[in-house]
Amino acid sequence: MQFVDPKNDLAFKKIFGDETKKEILISLLNAILDFKDEETIVELDLVNPYQVPKIPELKETILDIRAKNKAGEQFIIEMQRKDLGDFAKRSLYYTSKAYVSQLNVKEDYSKLNKVYFIGIVDFTMFKSNSYVSRHLILNKETLTQDIEDFEFTFIELDKFNKNLNQLETILDKWLYFIKNAADLEMIPKEYESIEEFKEAFTIATQYNWNKKELEVYDYMTMKDWDEINALKTAERKGIEQGIEQEKMNLARNLLDILDDETIALKTDLDIQVISNMR
């Protein structure tokens, strides 16, 4: 048995954005937001339910997940594998846009409902060692949440390192599933008694995907790796250029003190470069 990688945008959307299996998304949201008792989500409407993307380019495909509960509160869930910079600002943009779009012109502001943003990322965002961080608008003096309509939760998968026998909560199980499902060969016994997880693993089974879905899944996987490699290459070149610039700056400072041969030895620059500088 082979499972797709839930961190792939398409796979994440297919697993958690299935309109006929909304209990999967409800379980994930209740676990991430720690909703209990009267806060527990029991029903959701998917704003953009899963549809097979159209290739090529995927330009018209919406790959985040958006949902509303009965109270009209909105939930935005983003899976982000690559650190392209400014993800925190992007989350603010998406959340504020969703908040404003609730009203038509001249409608009463009292109709605005809370928006929750959940970002699941496969890289490090914050200095804290915690893999889950919650961000609220707080009164600076009293630390009370007087403005409640925005709430942000970020999950940094690279900080989540629990193995199967360490999974204690439903959230632990969901994060392990998202991070490791592609490396599993069967449904772990820790998941067999929970219906939402059995359904999630069933959707994630590659055998159940049609040819078009697998084609787009492979395309997006390659696209992800191409972008990651491009970022690493740019970072490496930036470091190399920085080191080279430091050598040049040191050489300039030594021109009035040492001869060209000695400067070349000190900086590891070609002697002709030193000569040209002089």
C-alpha positions in Angstrom: 0.0 0.0 0.0 1.4 3.4 -1.0 0.1 6.7 0.3 0.5 10.2 -1.3 2.3 12.9 0.6 -0.4 15.1 2.4 2.1 17.9 2.3 1.6 18.1 -1.4 -0.9 20.9 -2.1 -3.2 18.8 -4.2 -3.1 15.8 -1.7 -3.8 18.1 1.2 -6.8 19.6 -0.6 -8.2 16.2 -1.7 -7.9 14.7 1.8 -9.2 17.7 3.9 -11.4 19.4 1.3 -13.7 16.5 0.4 -17.3 17.7 0.8 -18.5 14.1 1.3 -16.0 13.5 4.1 -16.2 16.8 6.1 -15.7 14.9 9.4 -12.0 14.7 8.5 -11.6 18.5 8.3 -13.8 18.9 11.4 -11.6 16.6 13.4 -8.4 18.4 12.2 -9.8 21.9 13.1 -11.1 20.8 16.5 -7.7 19.3 17.3 -5.6 22.3 16.1 -7.8 24.9 17.7 -8.3 22.8 20.8 -12.1 23.3 20.6 -14.0 21.5 23.3 -17.6 21.5 24.8 -19.7 24.3 23.3 -16.8 25.4 21.0 -16.6 22.1 19.2 -17.3 22.3 15.5 -20.0 19.8 14.6 -20.9 21.1 11.1 -19.0 22.9 8.3 -19.7 24.3 4.9 -16.7 24.1 2.5 -16.3 27.3 0.6 -14.2 25.7 -2.1 -14.7 21.9 -2.1 -12.1 19.7 -3.8 -12.2 19.6 -7.6 -9.6 17.9 -9.9 -7.2 20.7 -11.0 -6.8 21.4 -14.7 -3.3 21.1 -16.0 -1.2 22.8 -17.3 -0.2 25.7 -15.1 -2.9 25.3 -12.5 -3.4 29.0 -12.6 -7.2 28.8 -11.8 -6.9 26.2 -9.1 -7.6 27.2 -5.5 -5.5 25.0 -3.3 -6.1 26.3 0.2 -9.0 25.1 2.2 -11.8 27.5 3.4 -14.8 26.6 5.5 -17.5 28.2 7.6 -19.3 26.9 10.7 -23.0 27.5 11.6 -22.1 30.7 13.4 -20.5 32.1 10.2 -17.0 32.0 11.5 -14.4 31.3 8.7 -11.5 29.0 8.7 -8.6 29.3 6.3 -6.1 26.4 6.2 -2.9 26.7 4.2 -0.3 24.0 3.6 3.1 25.5 2.7 6.1 23.4 2.0 8.5 26.0 0.8 9.8 29.0 2.7 9.3 31.7 0.0 9.5 34.5 2.6 6.7 36.7 4.0 4.4 33.8 4.8 3.3 35.6 8.0 2.4 38.7 6.0 0.6 36.5 3.5 -1.5 35.0 6.3 -2.5 38.5 7.4 -3.5 39.4 3.9 -5.6 36.3 3.4 -7.3 36.7 6.7 -8.1 40.4 6.3 -9.4 39.8 2.8 -11.7 37.1 4.0 -12.9 39.3 6.9 -13.6 42.3 4.6 -15.3 40.2 2.0 -18.1 39.3 4.4 -19.8 42.6 3.9 -21.4 44.3 1.0 -21.3 48.1 0.6 -23.1 49.9 3.5 -23.8 46.8 5.5 -23.6 46.8 9.3 -20.2 46.0 10.7 -21.9 43.9 13.4 -22.4 41.2 10.7 -18.6 40.6 10.6 -17.6 37.2 12.0 -14.3 35.8 13.3 -11.7 34.5 10.9 -9.2 31.8 11.9 -6.1 31.3 9.9 -4.2 28.0 10.2 -0.8 27.7 8.5 0.8 24.3 8.4 4.4 24.8 7.2 7.3 22.4 6.5 10.0 24.9 7.6 10.9 27.0 10.6 9.1 30.3 11.1 9.7 31.3 14.8 12.5 31.0 17.3 10.3 29.1 19.8 10.9 25.3 20.2 7.1 24.7 20.2 5.7 23.2 17.0 2.3 24.9 17.5 2.0 28.7 18.1 -1.1 30.7 18.5 -1.2 34.5 17.8 -3.9 36.8 19.0 -4.5 40.6 19.1 -3.9 41.4 22.8 -4.1 44.5 24.9 -0.5 45.4 25.6 -1.1 46.4 29.2 -3.6 43.8 30.4 -2.8 41.0 27.9 -6.5 40.5 27.4 -8.0 39.7 24.1 -10.3 42.6 23.6 -10.4 42.3 19.8 -11.3 38.7 19.1 -12.1 38.6 15.3 -8.6 37.4 14.2 -6.8 34.4 15.3 -3.7 32.8 13.8 -2.3 29.3 14.4 1.0 28.1 12.8 2.2 24.6 12.9 5.9 24.0 12.0 6.2 20.4 11.0 10.0 20.4 11.1 9.8 20.8 14.9 7.3 17.9 15.3 9.5 14.8 15.8 7.3 12.4 17.7 7.3 8.7 16.7 4.2 6.5 16.6 4.4 5.3 20.3 4.7 8.9 21.4 1.4 10.1 19.9 -0.9 11.2 22.8 -3.5 13.5 21.3 -5.6 13.7 18.2 -3.5 16.6 17.1 -0.3 14.5 17.5 -1.9 11.9 15.2 -2.9 14.4 12.6 0.5 16.0 12.5 2.2 12.6 12.3 -0.2 11.7 9.4 0.5 14.9 7.5 4.3 14.6 8.0 4.9 10.9 7.6 2.0 9.2 5.6 4.0 9.1 2.4 6.6 6.9 4.2 4.1 4.4 5.6 3.2 1.1 4.0 0.0 0.4 6.0 -2.3 2.1 8.4 -0.7 2.1 11.8 -2.6 0.3 14.6 -2.7 3.6 16.5 -5.1 4.9 13.9 -7.3 1.9 13.1 -10.0 2.6 15.7 -10.6 6.2 14.7 -13.0 6.5 11.7 -11.7 10.0 10.5 -8.2 8.7 10.2 -9.3 5.5 8.4 -11.1 7.7 5.9 -8.1 10.0 5.5 -5.8 7.1 4.8 -8.2 5.7 2.3 -8.3 9.0 0.4 -4.5 9.2 0.6 -4.1 5.7 -0.9 -2.6 6.2 -4.4 -4.6 3.2 -5.7 -7.8 5.2 -5.2 -6.6 8.2 -7.3 -7.4 8.5 -11.0 -4.8 9.0 -13.7 -5.5 12.8 -14.0 -5.1 13.3 -10.3 -1.8 11.4 -10.1 -0.6 13.4 -13.1 -1.2 16.7 -11.4 0.1 15.3 -8.1 3.4 14.4 -9.7 3.6 17.7 -11.5 3.1 19.6 -8.3 5.7 17.5 -6.5 8.3 18.2 -9.1 7.3 21.9 -9.1 7.9 22.0 -5.3 11.3 20.4 -5.6 12.3 22.7 -8.4 11.4 25.8 -6.3 13.2 24.4 -3.2 16.4 23.6 -5.2 16.2 27.1 -6.8 16.0 28.7 -3.4 18.9 26.6 -2.1 21.0 27.5 -5.1 20.3 31.2 -4.7 21.1 31.0 -1.0 24.4 29.2 -1.7 25.4 31.7 -4.4 24.5 34.6 -2.0 26.8 33.1 0.7 29.6 32.6 -1.9 29.3 36.1 -3.1 29.3 37.4 0.4 32.5 35.6 1.2 34.1 36.8 -2.0 33.1 40.4 -1.1 34.6 40.1 2.3 37.9 38.9 0.8 37.9 41.9 -1.6 37.2 44.3 1.3 40.1 42.8 3.4 42.5 43.0 0.4 41.7 46.7 -0.1 42.5 47.4 3.6 45.8 45.7 3.2 47.0 47.4 0.0 48.9 50.1 1.9 50.4 47.6 4.4 51.5 44.5 2.5 52.8 43.5 -0.9 50.6 41.7 -3.5 52.0 38.2 -2.8 51.3 38.4 1.0 47.8 39.9 0.4 47.0 37.0 -2.0 48.1 34.5 0.7 46.1 36.2 3.4 42.9 36.5 1.4 43.1 33.5 -1.0 42.6 35.8 -3.9 44.4 35.5 -7.2 47.5 37.8 -7.3 46.3 39.3 -10.5 43.1 40.5 -8.8 45.3 42.2 -6.1 47.4 43.8 -8.8 44.4 45.1 -10.6 43.0 46.6 -7.3 46.3 48.3 -6.7 
